[in-house]
C-alpha cells in the first residue's frame, strides 16, 4: 500500500489492462485504415503537385501571350499600313460575269443561288423533331 501511495504522489497513475476481443481482426482493420489514409495523403500530394505545375504553366502561358502581343504590336508598327479591300464574294463574281455577257449583246441569264447545304446538326434536329412528332401522335 505504501508503494501505491508513492506512485500516486510521484504523478503516476495505476495502469489498467483492458481485454480486446479478436485482436488480430482489430489490428487488421487499423492497418487497412492506415493504408487507406496513406493512399489518400499520397493522392492529395499528387494533386498539390499537379496544381502547382498548372499554376506554373499558366504563368508561363501568360508571359508568352504578353510577349506575343508585344511582338505583334511591334510588327504592325513596322509594316506599312495598307487599306483593306473587301474580297469579292461569289455573288459579286457571278454579277461581273453576267455584266460582261450583257455588254457583248447576249442576254443575261441570272444564275440561281446555290442550294444551301444541310449540315449534320440540321439533319439531326430534323430527325429529332420527326421522332417527337411521332411520340406526340401516339
C-alpha positions in Angstrom: 0.0 0.0 0.0 2.9 2.3 0.7 4.2 1.6 -2.8 0.8 2.6 -4.3 0.8 5.8 -2.4 4.3 6.6 -3.6 3.3 6.1 -7.2 0.3 8.4 -6.8 2.5 11.0 -5.1 5.0 10.8 -8.0 2.3 11.6 -10.5 1.9 8.1 -11.9 -1.5 6.5 -12.2 -2.5 2.9 -11.8 -2.2 1.1 -15.1 -5.3 -0.9 -16.1 -5.4 -3.5 -18.9 -8.5 -4.0 -21.0 -9.1 -7.2 -22.7 -9.6 -6.9 -26.5 -11.7 -9.4 -28.3 -10.4 -10.5 -31.7 -7.1 -8.6 -31.5 -5.9 -9.8 -34.9 -9.1 -8.6 -36.7 -8.8 -5.2 -34.9 -5.2 -4.9 -35.8 -6.0 -5.7 -39.5 -8.8 -3.1 -39.5 -6.5 -0.5 -38.1 -3.8 -1.3 -40.6 -6.2 -1.1 -43.5 -7.5 2.2 -42.3 -3.9 3.4 -42.0 -3.2 2.2 -45.5 -6.2 4.0 -46.9 -5.2 7.2 -45.1 -1.7 7.0 -46.6 -3.1 6.4 -50.1 -5.4 9.4 -49.6 -2.5 11.6 -48.4 -0.4 10.4 -51.4 -3.1 11.3 -53.9 -3.5 14.7 -52.1 0.2 15.3 -52.5 0.0 14.4 -56.2 -3.0 16.8 -56.5 -1.0 19.6 -54.9 2.0 18.9 -57.2 -0.3 18.9 -60.3 -2.0 22.2 -59.1 1.4 23.8 -58.6 2.6 22.7 -62.1 -0.6 24.0 -63.6 -0.1 27.4 -62.0 3.5 27.5 -63.3 2.4 26.6 -66.8 -0.4 29.2 -66.6 2.1 31.8 -65.6 4.4 30.8 -68.5 1.4 31.0 -70.9 0.5 34.5 -69.7 4.1 35.7 -70.1 4.3 34.1 -73.6 1.0 35.7 -74.6 2.2 39.1 -73.4 5.4 38.7 -75.4 3.5 37.7 -78.4 1.2 40.7 -78.1 4.2 43.0 -77.9 5.7 41.3 -80.9 2.5 41.6 -82.9 2.2 45.3 -82.0 5.9 45.9 -83.0 5.3 44.0 -86.3 2.2 46.2 -87.0 4.1 49.3 -86.4 7.0 48.2 -88.7 4.7 47.1 -91.6 3.3 49.7 -93.9 -0.4 50.5 -93.5 -2.4 49.3 -96.4 -6.2 49.9 -96.7 -8.1 46.7 -96.6 -10.0 45.8 -99.7 -13.0 43.6 -99.3 -12.6 40.2 -101.0 -15.2 39.7 -103.8 -17.9 37.2 -102.9 -19.2 34.5 -105.3 -22.3 36.6 -106.0 -20.2 39.6 -106.9 -18.2 37.4 -109.3 -21.3 36.0 -110.9 -22.7 39.5 -111.3 -19.5 40.6 -113.0 -19.8 37.6 -115.4 -23.4 38.5 -116.1 -22.5 42.1 -116.7 -19.7 41.1 -119.2 -22.2 39.0 -121.1 -24.7 41.9 -121.4 -22.0 44.1 -122.9 -21.5 41.7 -125.7 -25.1 41.7 -126.6 -26.0 38.4 -125.2 -29.0 38.1 -122.8 -28.1 38.0 -119.2 -29.4 34.9 -117.5 -29.5 35.2 -113.8 -27.6 32.4 -112.0 -29.8 30.8 -109.5 -28.4 30.8 -106.0 -26.8 27.5 -105.0 -29.0 25.4 -102.7 -27.9 25.6 -99.1 -26.1 22.5 -97.9 -27.8 20.9 -94.9 -25.3 20.4 -92.1 -25.2 17.3 -89.9 -26.6 19.2 -87.0 -29.6 20.3 -89.0 -30.2 16.7 -90.2 -30.2 15.5 -86.6 -32.5 18.3 -85.5 -35.0 17.3 -88.2 -34.8 13.7 -87.2 -35.4 14.6 -83.5 -38.4 16.7 -84.5 -39.9 13.9 -86.5 -39.4 11.4 -83.7 -41.1 13.9 -81.3 -44.0 14.3 -83.7 -44.4 10.5 -83.8 -44.3 10.4 -80.0 -47.0 13.1 -79.7 -49.1 11.2 -82.2 -49.2 8.1 -80.0 
